[in-house]
Amino acid sequence: MYLRGMVKLFLGNRTGVLFLIPFFMLGYFLLDQFTSYYPHNAETNIGMWGISLPFSDSFLEISGAILVVINALAINMIYNANEFLERNSYMPSLLYVVMMSFYHATYSIDGLLVAHSFVIAMIYQLFLLRQNEDGRRRVFNGAFLAGCATTFHPPLVLLAPLLIIMVRRIRPFIFREALMVILGMAIPLVYAGVYLWMSGSTVELKLIDKSIDYLSKQTDFLITAVLFTLLFLLSLVSIRSRMKTSSIRLKKLTSMLWWLVLLGAIFGIADFFTFGQIERFSFLMIPLSFFLPFSFASQTFGGLATFLFYITFGYSCLKFFL
């Protein structure tokens, strides 16, 4: 009964439920501390800023948990501010925390998780764009944040052409705004590049240390991939129904997120076949946090989506003991 009420609680228009998000993250944090399910890297990969941090393991672990909570709350704020559903919902924050509980970065902060924060901030800036208003400031801010994300996770340089496409979904093509994208992304990369050169560091694309046993994590991925895919398929049907009655602006915002789904899929597949890891699939958790709530709000598929979520949530806790 408690679990059944939990989803209803986060679907309802009660802002106070956001205070529960840190406690969910605290639960995952304590489970990991108790079982040591996610071993820690000897070095922390922070992209162009090097491959180590002069901080204790405890600081990195706590910082990762805090940042996941901040990201979850930021996603939820963007979701409700742009009225993805007809009423406020707080499922995006819960979904982000539960889905991120399957990724190593949640339990020890690294450049990948920091990049999540900058990408979410980028989405916030792009969603502020209006068709008939000067968009140069918002475009530059979004591109600058994308550039900052890229310094912490260099493969995100692929965001440059996607940003132009995403802006084009809201605004007509304006050459000056395209230049703002290039300039905004270039500034952080130039500074990080100079630091990289002066420090003599190198960019390491492999995110998880070779000494870490990753087999059980791949098993987790296979199980959760099936659950996430089923939830996503239910969401597609619900999104299609929602788009029929939604505003033109919401349709455009949704189309922008699809480009992030494509990027996350490319990153994840490349990571899996190149390094045998699944960490970069975590980028998919950002757009999925926007899309999956549609399935829970559906009168037709809401019950099935809730059932799949409980299985996912249950496994996210039980995996620490398996």
C-alpha positions in Angstrom: 0.0 0.0 0.0 2.9 2.4 0.8 4.6 1.8 -2.5 1.3 2.2 -4.4 0.7 5.5 -2.6 4.3 6.6 -3.3 3.7 7.0 -7.1 0.4 8.7 -6.5 2.1 11.1 -4.0 4.7 12.2 -6.6 2.1 12.4 -9.3 0.0 14.7 -7.2 0.3 18.5 -7.0 2.1 18.5 -3.6 5.4 20.4 -3.7 6.3 19.1 -0.3 7.1 15.7 -1.7 10.3 17.1 -3.1 11.6 17.0 0.5 11.5 13.2 0.2 14.0 13.2 -2.7 17.1 13.6 -0.5 15.9 10.7 1.7 15.7 8.4 -1.3 19.2 9.4 -2.2 20.3 8.9 1.4 18.9 5.4 1.3 20.9 4.5 -1.8 24.0 6.1 -0.3 23.8 4.1 2.9 23.1 0.9 1.1 26.3 1.4 -1.0 28.3 2.4 2.1 27.1 -0.8 3.9 27.7 -3.2 1.0 30.5 -1.4 -1.0 28.6 -2.5 -4.1 30.2 0.3 -6.2 34.0 0.2 -5.7 35.7 3.5 -6.1 38.2 4.4 -8.8 41.8 4.9 -7.8 41.5 8.1 -9.9 38.6 10.3 -10.6 38.1 11.3 -14.3 37.1 14.9 -14.6 37.7 15.3 -18.4 39.9 18.1 -19.5 40.7 19.0 -15.9 42.7 15.9 -15.3 42.1 12.4 -13.9 42.3 12.9 -10.2 41.0 15.1 -7.5 42.8 16.0 -4.2 39.8 15.0 -2.1 39.0 12.1 0.2 36.7 9.2 -0.8 34.1 10.4 1.6 34.0 13.9 0.1 33.6 12.4 -3.4 30.9 10.0 -2.3 28.8 12.7 -0.5 29.3 15.2 -3.3 28.0 12.6 -5.9 24.8 12.0 -3.8 24.2 15.8 -3.3 24.7 16.6 -7.0 22.2 13.8 -8.0 19.6 15.4 -5.7 20.3 18.9 -7.1 20.0 17.6 -10.7 16.7 15.8 -9.9 15.2 18.9 -8.4 16.4 21.1 -11.3 14.8 18.7 -13.8 11.6 18.8 -12.0 11.6 22.6 -11.8 12.1 22.8 -15.6 9.4 20.2 -16.2 6.7 22.0 -14.3 7.7 25.5 -15.4 7.2 24.4 -19.0 3.9 22.6 -18.3 4.8 19.2 -19.8 1.7 17.8 -18.1 -1.5 19.7 -17.5 -0.8 19.9 -13.8 2.4 19.8 -11.7 4.1 16.5 -11.3 7.1 15.5 -9.2 7.7 12.1 -10.8 10.7 13.5 -12.9 12.8 14.0 -9.7 12.0 10.6 -8.3 12.6 8.9 -11.7 16.0 10.6 -12.1 17.2 9.5 -8.6 16.0 5.9 -9.1 17.5 5.6 -12.6 20.8 7.2 -11.6 21.1 4.7 -8.7 22.4 2.2 -11.3 25.4 4.3 -12.3 28.8 4.5 -10.6 29.0 8.3 -10.8 26.1 8.6 -8.3 28.3 7.1 -5.6 31.5 8.9 -6.4 31.3 12.2 -8.2 33.2 12.5 -11.5 33.2 14.6 -14.7 30.3 12.7 -16.1 28.0 13.6 -13.3 29.1 17.3 -13.3 28.4 17.3 -17.1 24.9 16.2 -16.3 24.4 19.4 -14.2 25.6 21.6 -17.0 23.5 19.9 -19.6 20.4 20.3 -17.4 21.3 24.0 -17.0 21.7 24.2 -20.8 18.2 22.8 -21.2 16.9 25.4 -18.8 18.4 28.2 -20.9 17.2 26.8 -24.3 13.7 26.4 -22.9 13.6 30.1 -22.1 13.9 30.9 -25.8 10.9 32.6 -27.5 10.2 32.7 -31.2 9.6 36.4 -31.4 12.2 37.6 -28.9 15.9 38.2 -29.3 17.5 34.9 -28.4 21.2 35.8 -28.5 21.7 35.9 -24.7 19.9 32.7 -24.1 21.7 30.9 -27.0 25.1 32.1 -25.7 24.3 31.1 -22.2 23.1 27.6 -23.3 26.2 27.1 -25.5 28.5 28.3 -22.7 27.0 25.8 -20.4 27.3 23.1 -23.0 31.0 24.1 -23.4 31.4 23.8 -19.6 29.8 20.3 -19.8 32.2 19.4 -22.5 35.3 20.3 -20.5 34.2 17.8 -17.9 33.2 15.2 -20.5 34.9 15.9 -23.8 32.7 13.7 -26.1 29.9 16.3 -25.5 31.6 18.4 -28.1 29.0 16.7 -30.4 26.5 19.1 -28.7 27.8 21.9 -30.9 25.8 21.0 -34.1 22.9 19.7 -32.1 22.6 23.0 -30.3 22.1 24.8 -33.6 19.4 22.3 -34.5 17.7 22.5 -31.1 17.7 26.3 -31.2 16.2 26.1 -34.7 13.2 24.2 -33.3 12.2 27.4 -31.4 13.8 30.2 -33.4 14.2 30.9 -37.1 17.8 30.5 -38.3 19.8 33.7 -37.5 23.5 33.7 -38.4 24.4 35.8 -35.3 22.8 33.2 -33.0 24.7 30.4 -34.8 27.9 32.4 -34.0 26.8 32.6 -30.4 26.7 28.8 -30.2 30.2 28.5 -31.6 31.6 31.3 -29.4 29.7 30.2 -26.2 31.0 26.6 -26.5 34.5 27.7 -27.5 35.3 29.9 -24.5 35.2 27.2 -21.8 37.1 24.8 -24.1 39.9 27.3 -24.7 40.4 27.8 -21.0 40.3 24.1 -20.3 42.6 23.4 -23.3 45.2 25.8 -21.9 45.0 24.2 -18.5 45.3 20.8 -20.0 48.4 21.9 -21.9 50.0 23.6 -19.0 49.4 20.8 -16.6 50.6 18.2 -18.9 47.5 16.1 -18.3 45.8 13.9 -20.8 42.1 13.2 -21.5 41.1 9.6 -20.6 37.9 8.4 -22.3 37.6 5.3 -20.2 35.5 6.3 -17.3 35.8 3.3 -14.9 39.1 2.0 -13.6 40.3 -1.2 -15.2 40.7 -2.8 -11.8 36.9 -2.6 -11.0 34.8 -5.7 -11.5 32.2 -4.5 -13.8 30.4 -7.7 -14.6 27.6 -7.3 -12.0 27.0 -3.7 -13.2 26.5 -5.0 -16.8 24.0 -7.4 -15.5 22.2 -4.6 -13.7 22.2 -2.7 -17.0 20.6 -5.6 -19.0 17.8 -5.9 -16.4 17.2 -2.2 -16.1 17.5 -1.7 -19.9 14.5 -4.0 -20.4 12.5 -2.1 -17.7 13.4 1.3 -18.9 12.6 0.3 -22.5 9.2 -0.9 -21.5 8.5 2.3 -19.6 9.7 4.3 -22.5 7.4 2.5 -25.0 4.5 3.2 -22.7 5.5 6.8 -22.6 5.7 7.0 -26.4 2.0 6.1 -26.7 1.1 8.6 -23.9 3.3 11.3 -25.4 1.6 10.9 -28.7 -1.8 11.3 -27.1 -0.6 14.4 -25.1 0.9 16.0 -28.2 -2.4 16.0 -30.0 -3.8 18.5 -27.5 -0.6 20.3 -26.4 0.6 23.7 -27.5 2.9 24.2 -30.5 5.6 25.3 -28.0 5.5 22.1 -26.0 5.8 20.1 -29.2 8.9 22.1 -30.0 10.4 21.6 -26.6 9.7 17.9 -26.7 11.4 17.7 -30.1 14.5 19.3 -28.6 14.7 16.6 -26.0 14.7 13.9 -28.7 18.1 15.1 -29.9 19.4 14.4 -26.4 17.9 10.9 -26.5 19.8 10.4 -29.8 23.1 11.7 -28.3 22.7 9.6 -25.1 22.1 6.5 -27.1 25.1 7.1 -29.3 27.3 7.7 -26.2 26.0 4.6 -24.5 26.4 2.3 -27.4 29.9 3.6 -28.2 30.9 3.2 -24.5 29.6 -0.3 -24.4 31.3 -1.6 -27.5 34.5 0.3 -27.0 35.1 -0.1 -23.2 32.6 -2.7 -22.2 31.0 -0.1 -19.9 27.5 1.5 -19.6 28.2 4.7 -17.8 27.5 7.0 -20.7 24.0 5.6 -21.0 23.4 7.8 -18.0 23.0 10.7 -20.3 19.7 9.1 -21.4 18.4 9.5 -17.9 18.1 13.3 -18.4 15.6 13.2 -21.3 13.9 10.1 -20.0 13.1 12.0 -16.8 11.1 14.3 -18.9 9.4 11.6 -21.0 8.6 8.7 -18.6 6.1 10.7 -16.4 3.7 10.7 -19.4 3.2 7.0 -19.0 2.2 7.3 -15.3 -0.3 10.1 -16.1 -2.0 8.0 -18.8 -5.4 6.5 -17.8 -4.8 3.6 -20.1 -1.2 2.6 -19.2 -0.8 4.3 -15.8 -1.3 1.0 -13.8 1.2 -0.9 -15.9 3.8 1.9 -15.8 3.4 2.0 -12.0 4.0 -1.8 -11.8 7.1 -1.5 -13.9 8.4 1.3 -11.8 8.0 -0.7 -8.6 10.0 -3.5 -10.1 12.7 -1.1 -11.0 12.6 0.6 -7.6 12.7 -2.8 -5.9 15.6 -4.0 -7.9 17.5 -0.8 -7.4 17.5 -1.6 -3.6 17.9 -5.4 -3.8 20.8 -5.3 -6.2 23.1 -4.2 -3.3 22.5 -7.6 -1.7 22.6 -9.9 -4.7 
